[in-house]
Amino acid sequence: MKVKIRRSSPDDVYGIREVQRETWLATYPDSEEGITVEEIKAKFNIDSTPEGKKKMEERKKRYGDRNAGIWVAENEDEIIGFCMARREGENNRVGAIYVLPCYQGRGFGRLLIERAFDWLGNKKNILVNVARYNQKAIDFYKKFGFVETGKSGTFDDAAKLPSGKFIPEIELVKASSVK
């Protein structure tokens, strides 16, 4: 297996979306939170509609934003993971990091987030939102120095499901190393 990490290009949006779909299905259904597989599937069912295809094309516009960074992990010609980060005002942000379930635990998430850290730099705090019941992701971020801020709830529409439910999130922060 020859996995490489590279800067993403606009044509990657479909592969990124497939990684997102597979990892959401494997990660986010939760009986205690009342989030079903059907609700997760419904979030991605729009992709095959004209509206969904239009949204996919709109995602390509992110690549023109110099404050957005997107990287993919690729095995041969298949995208197996991705990381999105954003340079913002007071804090920077890791917006998403997903690796296909069958590739998790092999260091690809680490390679992706390290690429984001290099790009973001260490002059600002870095925030990330995580499903509050996704202990695997929480533990992953804590290995890189993130700590819980105590904030919880829903921070953006990414966690919204078509049923109107939201995936409950917590916020973590990696403190700046520049004082």
N, C-alpha and C positions, 0 to 999 in steps of 0.2 A: 504494500500500500504506500503510495506516494502522495501524501496530503501536503498541499501548499496553502499558505495564507497570502492573500493578495488584496489589493484595493479593489473594491467592487466597481462594476460598471453598470450603466442603466439596463443593459440586457439581462442582468442578474436578477431583476425584480421577481421573475416567475419562479426561479429556483429558490430564492429567499422565502417567498410566500409558501412554497411547498415544505420547506424546513419548518417554517412557523406553524403550518397546519399540523404536521406530524407531531411536533413537540407539544403543541397545545393539547392535542388529543391524548397524548401520553402523560401529561402533567396536570392539567387543570380540572378535569372532572373530580368532584369531591362531594361525597354524600353528606358529610357534616355541614358543608356550606350550601348544600342543595344545588350544586352545579353539575349538570348531567352531560354525558357524552353527546346527546342530541343537541344541547345548547351550544357546545363547542363546534360541532359539525355545522350548525346553522350559521355561525359566524363566518364560516368559510364558503358556504353554499353560494353566497352572492358572487363569488369569483367567476362563475361561469355565465353570469348574466351580462347584458350590455352595460349596465351600471357598474358592475364589478370590473369588467374589462377596462372601462373608462378610468376607474380608480387605479388600476394597475398602471396604466399609461401615465396618470398623474404622479405616481410615485417616482417615475423616472426623473421628474423635475427636481427632486431632492439633490440630485447629483450636481446641480448648478449652484448649490448653497455651500459657500466655502466654510461655514460654521458646522456643517454636518460631515461626519466621517463614517464610512461603511466599509467593512472588510468581510471577505468570505473565506471559509476553509473549503478547499476543493480537493476531492479525490478523483484523479483523472479529470473527467469533464463534468462531474456531479458535485453540486454544492451540498456540503454536508453540515455546514454551520455558518453563522454570520454574527456580526456584532455591529451595532449602530451606536454612535456617540455624538454628542453635541456640545459645542462651545457656547456657553450662555453668559449672561451678565455676571451675576455674583458667584455662581457655581457652574461647574460643568456637569455633564450628565451622561451616564451610560443608559441609553434608551432601551436596548434589547440585546440579549446574547442568547442564542439558541444553537444547540448542536443536536443533530438527529440522535434519537435514543440509542441506536445500535453503535454509535461512535462515542458516546459519553464515557467519561472515565479514562480517556486515552491522552489527555493533555491538550486537546484541540481548543477547548474553552479557554484554557490558560493562555495559549498562543494568541487567540483572538483578543482577549482583554488586555494582554500586554501590549499589543499593537495599538489599541485604543488609548492606553495610558501614555505610551510614547507620543502619540499625536496630541492628546489633551494637555500634556505637561503636568507639572506639580505645583503650579502657582495658585490654583483654586481648589476648593473642595470639589469632590466628585460625588454626585448623588445617583442613586438607583432605586427604583421601586420594584418590589418583589411580592408575589402572592404570599399572603401571611402564612399559608399552610404549605408552602413549597420549601420545606426544610433543607432539601438538597441544594437549592439555589442559595438560600441564606448562608449555609455553611460554605459554599463556594466563594461567595463574596467576602465572607469573614476571613478566609485564608489570605486575602489580598489587603487586609487592613480595614475593611468596612465595618462599621458598628451601627447598631440601630439608633435612630434619632428619637424614637418614641412617637413619631407621627404615623398615623394609620388612616385608612379610608380608601378613597378612590382619587387618584391624582390626575387622570386624564381619560379620554374616551377609549384608549386602547384596551382597557379592562372591561369595557361595556359589551354585554352580550345582546343579541337581538331580542331576547325575552324581556329586556329592561333590567335584568340583574347585572351586578358588577362583580368582578373577581376582587375580593378584598385584598388590599395591599398594605405593606409597611414600607417605610423609607429607611434606607441605609446611607451612610456617608463615609467616604474615605477622606480624611483630613489632608489639607494641603501640607506639604513638607517645607513650605517657605513661610517664614514668620515675618 
